[in-house]
Amino acid sequence: MSQPQIAVIGLGATGSAVLCQLARRGVRAIGIEQFHIGHDRGSSHGPTRIFRLAHYENPAYVPLLRRARELWRELETLCGQRLLVTTAIAELGPPGGELVPGTLAAAAPHDLPHEVLDAKALGRRYPAFKIPESYIAVIQPDGGYIEAAAALDARIRAATDAGAVIRTGEKVLAIEPQRNGVRLTTDRGQIEADGAVVAAGPWLARILPDLHLPLRVTRQVVGWFEPNDAGQFAADRFPVFLLESRHGIHYGLPYYDRMGLKIAKHHHFNEVVDPDGYDMAISAADEAAIRAPLAEYLPGANGRLLAAQPCLYTMTSDETFIIDRLPGYPQVVIASPCSGHGFKFSPVVGEIAADLVSTGQTRHDVAPFRLGRFSQR
């Protein structure tokens, strides 16, 4: 391969999407991953991720999610397998909380299909839920989950089929923008390219230390529990859900492939960790935190813990993405859909990053994700 036009650093959900976009556009691209594809040290591993359109965190995300859904469907056609499974999503909680009002605020201006159910109506539709009478539920029929591991594999295959080069087990130590390109120093040597996309997730601040990015890497734990009746929690009878309660905001998915019902607490303990040396073991406290809402609101799923694993959130100070060109060096693009909700966005973030590094512009509104916002604080 001649000198690559673009190097992509990190091949998790975002990096694989960028690499796939570039390669399928005919760009000579190389992807560099410090571990192996699908490794369990970052934020992109595991079998499933939630997909939702009415994003309670910020209504401005909805147009990006609509495009992401189109791109998920395109990837399904490309690879010949189902990757986005529609189950509906139920977002439950007190009417004066954060989750339900935020979901409604995102759904209404974008005309997203949804219903609002009281506790009794929710119980009739999904008997597994036992929520307080004061709670309400927003049901979005378009919600569901992504076959995450399969999607990652599909994008890597599509990228290599289109000519991309993959180098795994190689760690990028430094990025040096040059007048007409970029030089990467890795633990194997140097790579020269015309441009680069940095999609390094929890390692972003270390690769670009001079930016002094306000990032915190936090430890998250996901568990799979054994329900007393797996059929009641099957994807054709039970939705993906978000639940706000006195225990925090939890998210969960239907019973999956004999693994159990998946549930986690958003932000878990908000524990800042070193991505190269955090605790991978699951403690009793971890289990208690993710189990807490089951006994109270989903008692039928409050069985034994079948499996659990940690992952990482890369948190910005405003809990919003970073997608921008490096100041003074437009040939280097940062693509970090941070803060615990990036996987579902990865196809459109990949499209945006490929646009920016190739042409310097994109049709998508990326103003909220620019680096300059941090210097203004």
C-alpha positions as CSV (number, residue, x, y, z in Angstrom):
1,M,0.0,0.0,0.0
2,S,1.3,3.5,-0.8
3,Q,1.2,6.2,1.8
4,P,-2.3,6.3,3.2
5,Q,-4.4,9.3,2.7
6,I,-6.0,9.0,6.1
7,A,-5.1,7.2,9.3
8,V,-7.8,6.3,11.7
9,I,-6.7,5.9,15.3
10,G,-8.9,3.6,17.4
11,L,-11.2,1.0,15.8
12,G,-14.1,0.8,18.2
13,A,-17.6,1.9,17.3
14,T,-16.6,5.3,16.0
15,G,-13.3,4.5,14.4
16,S,-14.7,1.5,12.5
17,A,-17.5,3.7,11.2
18,V,-15.0,6.3,10.0
19,L,-12.7,3.7,8.4
20,C,-15.7,2.1,6.6
21,Q,-16.9,5.5,5.3
22,L,-13.5,6.5,4.0
23,A,-12.7,3.1,2.4
24,R,-16.0,2.9,0.7
25,R,-15.5,6.4,-0.7
26,G,-12.3,5.2,-2.3
27,V,-9.9,6.8,0.2
28,R,-6.7,5.0,0.9
29,A,-7.1,4.4,4.7
30,I,-5.4,2.7,7.5
31,G,-6.9,1.8,10.8
32,I,-4.8,1.4,13.9
33,E,-6.0,-0.3,17.1
34,Q,-3.9,-0.8,20.2
35,F,-5.7,-4.0,21.2
36,H,-7.7,-6.4,19.0
37,I,-11.0,-5.7,17.2
38,G,-13.8,-5.9,19.7
39,H,-11.5,-5.8,22.8
40,D,-13.1,-5.4,26.3
41,R,-10.9,-2.5,27.5
42,G,-12.9,0.4,26.2
43,S,-16.5,1.4,25.4
44,S,-17.5,-0.6,22.3
45,H,-17.6,-4.2,23.4
46,G,-20.5,-6.4,24.3
47,P,-23.4,-7.9,22.3
48,T,-25.9,-5.1,22.3
49,R,-26.5,-1.3,22.6
50,I,-29.8,0.7,22.9
51,F,-31.1,2.7,20.0
52,R,-33.6,5.5,20.7
53,L,-34.7,8.6,18.8
54,A,-36.1,10.9,21.4
55,H,-32.9,11.7,23.2
56,Y,-33.8,13.0,26.7
57,E,-30.3,14.6,27.1
58,N,-30.7,17.0,24.2
59,P,-33.4,17.4,21.5
60,A,-30.7,18.6,19.1
61,Y,-29.5,15.0,18.8
62,V,-32.6,13.9,17.0
63,P,-31.6,14.8,13.4
64,L,-28.3,13.0,13.9
65,L,-30.2,9.9,15.2
66,R,-32.5,9.9,12.2
67,R,-29.5,9.8,9.9
68,A,-27.8,7.2,12.1
69,R,-30.8,5.0,11.7
70,E,-30.6,5.3,7.9
71,L,-27.0,4.4,8.0
72,W,-27.6,1.4,10.3
73,R,-30.1,0.2,7.7
74,E,-27.6,0.7,4.9
75,L,-25.0,-1.3,6.8
76,E,-27.6,-4.1,7.2
77,T,-28.1,-4.2,3.4
78,L,-24.4,-4.1,2.9
79,C,-23.6,-7.0,5.2
80,G,-26.8,-9.0,4.7
81,Q,-27.8,-9.3,8.4
82,R,-30.1,-7.6,10.8
83,L,-28.3,-5.2,13.1
84,L,-31.0,-2.8,14.3
85,V,-33.8,-4.7,16.2
86,T,-37.0,-2.7,16.8
87,T,-38.7,-3.6,20.1
88,A,-40.1,-0.2,21.2
89,I,-38.6,1.6,24.1
90,A,-40.3,2.5,27.4
91,E,-38.9,5.5,29.3
92,L,-40.3,5.5,32.8
93,G,-40.2,7.8,35.8
94,P,-41.8,10.6,37.8
95,P,-43.4,13.3,35.6
96,G,-41.3,15.9,37.3
97,G,-38.0,14.1,36.9
98,E,-35.2,14.3,34.3
99,L,-36.0,11.4,32.0
100,V,-39.7,11.7,31.1
101,P,-39.8,15.5,30.6
102,G,-36.6,15.3,28.6
103,T,-37.9,12.6,26.4
104,L,-41.1,14.5,25.7
105,A,-39.1,17.7,25.0
106,A,-37.2,15.8,22.4
107,A,-40.1,13.9,20.8
108,A,-42.6,16.8,20.4
109,P,-40.6,19.3,18.3
110,H,-39.4,16.5,16.0
111,D,-42.8,14.9,15.6
112,L,-41.5,11.5,16.8
113,P,-44.2,8.9,17.3
114,H,-44.8,8.2,21.0
115,E,-47.4,7.5,23.6
116,V,-47.7,8.5,27.2
117,L,-49.1,5.8,29.6
118,D,-49.9,5.9,33.2
119,A,-48.7,3.1,35.5
120,K,-51.9,1.0,35.1
121,A,-51.8,1.3,31.3
122,L,-48.1,0.4,31.2
123,G,-48.8,-2.6,33.4
124,R,-51.5,-3.9,31.0
125,R,-49.1,-3.6,28.1
126,Y,-46.0,-4.8,29.8
127,P,-47.0,-6.7,32.9
128,A,-43.4,-7.2,34.1
129,F,-43.2,-3.6,35.1
130,K,-44.4,-2.7,38.7
131,I,-44.0,1.0,38.8
132,P,-45.5,3.5,41.3
133,E,-48.9,4.9,40.5
134,S,-47.3,8.4,40.3
135,Y,-44.9,7.4,37.5
136,I,-45.6,7.7,33.8
137,A,-44.1,6.1,30.7
138,V,-43.2,7.4,27.3
139,I,-43.3,4.6,24.7
140,Q,-41.5,5.1,21.4
141,P,-42.3,2.4,18.9
142,D,-39.1,3.0,16.9
143,G,-36.8,2.2,19.8
144,G,-34.8,-1.0,20.1
145,Y,-31.3,-2.3,20.2
146,I,-28.2,-2.7,18.0
147,E,-26.4,-5.9,17.6
148,A,-23.2,-4.2,18.6
149,A,-20.6,-6.9,18.3
150,A,-22.0,-7.9,14.9
151,A,-22.1,-4.3,13.7
152,L,-18.5,-3.8,14.6
153,D,-17.4,-6.9,12.7
154,A,-19.6,-5.9,9.7
155,R,-18.0,-2.4,9.5
156,I,-14.5,-3.8,9.7
157,R,-15.3,-6.4,7.0
158,A,-16.8,-3.7,4.8
159,A,-13.8,-1.4,5.3
160,T,-11.2,-4.1,4.4
161,D,-13.3,-5.3,1.5
162,A,-13.1,-1.7,0.2
163,G,-9.3,-1.7,0.5
164,A,-8.7,-0.4,4.0
165,V,-5.6,-1.7,5.9
166,I,-6.0,-2.8,9.6
167,R,-3.2,-2.9,12.0
168,T,-4.0,-4.3,15.5
169,G,-1.8,-4.6,18.6
170,E,-0.2,-1.3,17.7
171,K,-0.3,1.7,20.1
172,V,-0.2,5.3,18.8
173,L,2.2,7.2,21.1
174,A,2.1,10.7,19.5
175,I,0.6,12.6,16.6
176,E,2.6,15.3,14.9
177,P,0.8,17.4,12.4
178,Q,3.0,18.4,9.5
179,R,2.7,21.2,7.0
180,N,1.0,18.9,4.4
181,G,0.1,15.9,6.5
182,V,0.6,14.1,9.8
183,R,3.2,11.8,11.3
184,L,2.1,9.1,13.8
185,T,4.6,7.6,16.1
186,T,3.6,4.1,17.3
187,D,5.2,1.4,19.4
188,R,6.2,-0.1,16.0
189,G,7.6,2.9,14.3
190,Q,6.2,5.8,12.3
191,I,3.3,6.2,9.8
192,E,3.1,9.2,7.4
193,A,-0.4,10.1,6.1
194,D,-2.2,13.1,4.5
195,G,-4.6,13.3,7.5
196,A,-5.8,11.5,10.5
197,V,-9.0,10.9,12.5
198,V,-8.5,10.4,16.2
199,A,-11.2,8.1,17.6
200,A,-9.4,6.8,20.6
201,G,-12.2,7.1,23.1
202,P,-10.8,6.9,26.7
203,W,-7.2,7.5,25.4
204,L,-8.1,10.7,23.5
205,A,-6.6,13.1,26.1
206,R,-3.3,11.1,26.3
207,I,-2.8,11.0,22.5
208,L,-3.5,14.8,22.3
209,P,-2.2,16.1,25.6
210,D,-1.5,19.7,24.4
211,L,-5.3,20.2,23.9
212,H,-5.9,19.9,27.7
213,L,-9.3,18.4,27.0
214,P,-11.7,18.4,30.0
215,L,-12.2,14.7,29.9
216,R,-12.9,12.2,32.7
217,V,-12.8,8.5,32.1
218,T,-15.3,6.6,34.4
219,R,-16.0,3.0,35.1
220,Q,-19.4,1.5,34.1
221,V,-20.7,-2.0,34.9
222,V,-23.3,-3.9,32.9
223,G,-25.0,-7.0,34.2
224,W,-27.3,-9.8,32.8
225,F,-29.8,-11.3,35.2
226,E,-31.8,-14.5,35.0
227,P,-35.6,-13.8,34.9
228,N,-38.1,-16.3,36.3
229,D,-39.8,-16.5,32.9
230,A,-37.6,-15.7,30.0
231,G,-40.5,-15.6,27.6
232,Q,-42.1,-12.6,29.5
233,F,-38.9,-10.6,28.8
234,A,-38.4,-11.7,25.1
235,A,-37.8,-9.0,22.6
236,D,-41.2,-9.5,20.9
237,R,-43.0,-9.0,24.3
238,F,-40.8,-6.7,26.3
239,P,-39.2,-3.3,25.3
240,V,-35.8,-1.8,25.8
241,F,-36.2,0.6,28.7
242,L,-34.9,3.5,30.7
243,L,-36.0,3.9,34.3
244,E,-35.6,6.9,36.5
245,S,-36.2,6.2,40.2
246,R,-34.7,6.8,43.6
247,H,-31.9,4.5,42.6
248,G,-30.8,6.8,39.7
249,I,-31.4,6.2,35.9
250,H,-31.0,2.6,34.8
251,Y,-31.2,1.2,31.3
252,G,-32.0,-2.3,30.2
253,L,-32.7,-4.6,27.3
254,P,-34.9,-7.7,26.8
255,Y,-33.7,-11.2,27.4
256,Y,-31.0,-11.9,24.9
257,D,-29.6,-15.1,23.5
258,R,-29.6,-17.0,26.8
259,M,-27.4,-14.3,28.4
260,G,-30.3,-12.9,30.5
261,L,-31.9,-9.5,30.8
262,K,-29.3,-6.7,30.6
263,I,-29.4,-3.8,33.0
264,A,-27.0,-1.1,34.1
265,K,-27.0,2.2,36.1
266,H,-26.2,5.2,34.0
267,H,-22.9,6.6,35.3
268,H,-22.7,3.8,37.9
269,F,-20.5,5.2,40.7
270,N,-19.2,8.0,38.6
271,E,-15.7,6.7,39.5
272,V,-12.8,8.2,37.6
273,V,-10.3,5.6,36.5
274,D,-7.1,5.1,34.4
275,P,-8.1,3.4,31.2
276,D,-4.9,1.4,31.3
277,G,-5.3,0.2,34.8
278,Y,-8.9,0.1,36.1
279,D,-10.5,-2.7,38.1
280,M,-12.0,-5.3,35.8
281,A,-13.4,-7.4,38.6
282,I,-17.1,-7.1,39.5
283,S,-17.8,-6.4,43.2
284,A,-20.8,-7.0,45.4
285,A,-21.3,-3.2,45.4
286,D,-21.3,-3.2,41.6
287,E,-24.0,-5.9,41.5
288,A,-26.1,-4.1,44.2
289,A,-26.1,-0.9,42.2
290,I,-27.3,-2.5,39.0
291,R,-29.7,-4.9,40.7
292,A,-31.4,-2.2,42.9
293,P,-34.4,-1.4,40.6
294,L,-35.2,-5.0,39.7
295,A,-36.6,-6.1,43.0
296,E,-38.7,-2.9,43.2
297,Y,-39.9,-2.4,39.6
298,L,-39.1,-5.6,37.7
299,P,-39.3,-8.4,40.2
300,G,-39.7,-11.1,37.6
301,A,-36.1,-10.3,36.4
302,N,-34.6,-10.2,39.9
303,G,-32.9,-13.6,39.6
304,R,-29.3,-14.6,39.8
305,L,-26.6,-12.6,38.1
306,L,-25.5,-14.6,35.1
307,A,-22.7,-12.3,33.8
308,A,-21.3,-8.9,34.3
309,Q,-18.6,-6.8,32.7
310,P,-17.1,-3.3,33.0
311,C,-16.7,-0.7,30.3
312,L,-15.7,2.9,30.2
313,Y,-17.5,6.2,29.7
314,T,-15.4,9.1,28.4
315,M,-17.1,12.2,29.9
316,T,-16.7,15.7,28.6
317,S,-17.4,18.6,31.1
318,D,-20.7,19.3,29.4
319,E,-21.6,15.7,28.6
320,T,-21.6,16.4,24.8
321,F,-19.6,15.0,21.9
322,I,-16.4,16.3,20.5
323,I,-16.3,16.3,16.7
324,D,-14.0,18.9,15.2
325,R,-10.8,19.6,13.3
326,L,-7.6,20.2,15.4
327,P,-7.1,24.0,15.8
328,G,-4.4,25.1,13.2
329,Y,-4.3,21.6,11.7
330,P,-7.5,20.9,9.7
331,Q,-6.1,17.6,8.4
332,V,-6.5,16.1,11.9
333,V,-10.1,15.4,13.0
334,I,-11.2,14.4,16.5
335,A,-14.3,12.1,16.7
336,S,-15.4,11.4,20.2
337,P,-19.2,10.7,20.7
338,C,-18.6,10.9,24.5
339,S,-20.5,10.7,27.7
340,G,-22.2,7.3,27.6
341,H,-24.5,7.5,24.6
342,G,-22.3,7.3,21.6
343,F,-22.6,3.8,20.1
344,K,-26.0,4.4,18.4
345,F,-24.6,7.6,16.8
346,S,-21.5,6.0,15.5
347,P,-22.6,5.6,11.8
348,V,-23.4,9.3,11.5
349,V,-20.3,10.4,13.5
350,G,-18.3,8.3,11.1
351,E,-19.9,10.0,8.2
352,I,-19.2,13.5,9.7
353,A,-15.6,12.7,10.5
354,A,-15.0,11.3,7.0
355,D,-16.5,14.5,5.5
356,L,-14.4,16.8,7.7
357,V,-11.1,15.0,7.1
358,S,-11.8,14.7,3.3
359,T,-13.4,18.0,2.4
360,G,-13.3,20.2,5.5
361,Q,-17.0,20.5,5.7
362,T,-20.2,18.4,6.4
363,R,-23.9,18.9,5.9
364,H,-24.6,18.0,9.5
365,D,-24.7,20.6,12.2
366,V,-21.6,20.1,14.4
367,A,-21.5,23.5,16.0
368,P,-22.4,22.1,19.5
369,F,-19.5,19.6,19.3
370,R,-16.6,22.0,18.5
371,L,-13.5,22.3,20.6
372,G,-13.8,26.0,21.0
373,R,-16.7,25.7,23.5
374,F,-14.2,24.6,26.2
375,S,-12.0,27.7,25.9
376,Q,-15.0,29.9,26.4
377,R,-15.8,28.5,29.8
